[in-house]
Amino acid sequence: SVFGKQINLTHSRIENYVKCPFSYYCNYVLKLGEKKHSYFRASDMGTYIHRILELVVSILYGEEFKNKEITDKAVLEITERTVNSVLRDIIGEQNFENMRLKALTDRLKKTVLLLIRNIVAEFKNSSFAPKYFEFRIGRGQSGVEALTFVLPDGTDINVSGVIDRVDSYEKDGKIYVRVVDYKTGTHEHSLDNIALGIDMQMFLYLFAICKSGNTALFSD
């Protein structure tokens, strides 16, 4: 009665409802929330790191370095340039030399560099290659259609979202796809959680890609 016969969801909304229906009601029906203040929180650091990873990896595995060896010098230079560019957009040129912010951003820069070096090392030992960044599921944009389920009463559930990175690998006419979600904290998958409807993000995204049947999106 509240949502009608078509419900548009994301994995996080589904998980929120599974954990606590009342919390879901407060967040997404009543739209309650604390007053927000402008400061750099832990969640903002995660968003910042995601953005840096997306930009740097897309450069390293784009046309500029196609069929070229990716050296550590190139990784350092591109990471430094990208970090500084994103920071200037966030905090403004006038705050760029603020010592407190500089200490924070230098620490984050080291974290980002470590992650990027790990990604480069991974691809050197993998047949997969990055295909898309910020790949969209549903929401009427480029990507693939939302994952749809029909409930017994005829209600349509459309699950949408954004995948941090999609890698692909083609061999003997078959295309293999993997979805990658960057986590800045510690996270372990649990089959027990999945059975409860929690931690379904990666599976839902992968199912959406497979269900689309659009192999042309992921072929070489």
Secondary structure, 3 states (H helix, E strand, C coil): CCCCCEEEEEHHHHHHHHHCHHHHHHHHHCCCCCCCCCCCCHHHHHHHHHHHHHHHHHHHCCHHHCCCCCCHHHHHHHHHHHHHHHHHHHHCHHHCCCHHHHHHHHHHHHHHHHHHHHHHHHHHCCCCEEEEEEEEECCCCCEECCEEEECCCCCEEEEEEEEEEEEEEEECCEEEEEEECCCCCCCCCCHHHHHCCCCCHHHHHHHHHHHHCCHHHCCC
